[in-house]
Amino acid sequence: MNAPAAGPDSDDAAPFTAASLRWRWCRFGELSVTELQNIYAARQQVFAVEQQCIYVDADGYDEAAHHLAAWLPAHRMPLAYARLLDPGQKYPEPSIGRVLTIEPARGHGVGRDLVGRIVAHCAEVWPQRAIRISAQSRLERFYAGFGFVPTGPPYLEDGIPHTEMLRRAPA
């Protein structure tokens, strides 16, 4: 989520303010072809190029997901993005994945805002449900700030150490 970035859009995003971001929740079928292409470009930039990870991004889960992106006018790629899978799609709980911020948005709290919005959306859509995430292990402390706790030892996913984490359901 916080690896360095480069790319043709990088300097288009700065400067920006939190108020200038347009956050959008939608299901897969509500994404325009252009939005979807730009989301895939951001995911490739962060996960494949920056993190030098070869993996299959088109994993069949996007069609069943809620998508949250922070858009900036006149910028092609979203500054932040994540997908939220319905309970039962990947895990029994709702699960968060493909969490990213592109380089110009890092260090401005956009990632925290993104995860906070996802957690709040889960609480609204699935009250009294836990949330699961397969987090890059280096981000355990970040996700712990939202109430996620490790549920097992680290493991390799696509050559990167990950930790499965759970945010317990509200009591």
C-alpha positions, 0 to 999 in steps of 0.5 A: 500500500505504501511503496514508492511510485512513479508513472505518467500521472504522478505529478498530476495529483499534487497538490490536492486537499482532502476536500478536493477528493471525490470518494465513490462507492459502487458495484462492478457494473456501476463502474464505467469502462474508463474508471475500471481501466484506471483502477486496474492501472493503479493496481498494476502500478502499485502491486506489479510495478512498484512491489515487483510482484507478478500475480493474477490481478483479474482473479474473478472477485471484482465482479462480486465486490464493492469498489471504493476509490478516491478520485481527483478531477483531471487525474486518470488514476484513483489516488486511493482504492480498495475493494470489499467482498461480500461475506461468503465470497472469499471468507465467511466474513466481508473482506477487504482487499487490493488496498492502495494509495498511489505515490502522490497521495501517500503521507497525506492520510488518504490511506487512513481515510480509505480504510476508515471508510471501508470499515464504516461501510461494513458496519453499515451494510453488515452490522454485527459482522467481523471483517477479514483482511489478508494484509501485507505483514509490514502493514500489521500495525497500520491495520491494528489501528483500525482494530484488526488483529492477526489470526495466524502466523505470516505466510507468503502470498505471491512472494510477499509476506502477508498476515491474515487479520480479523476485526471482530464484530462489535459486541 
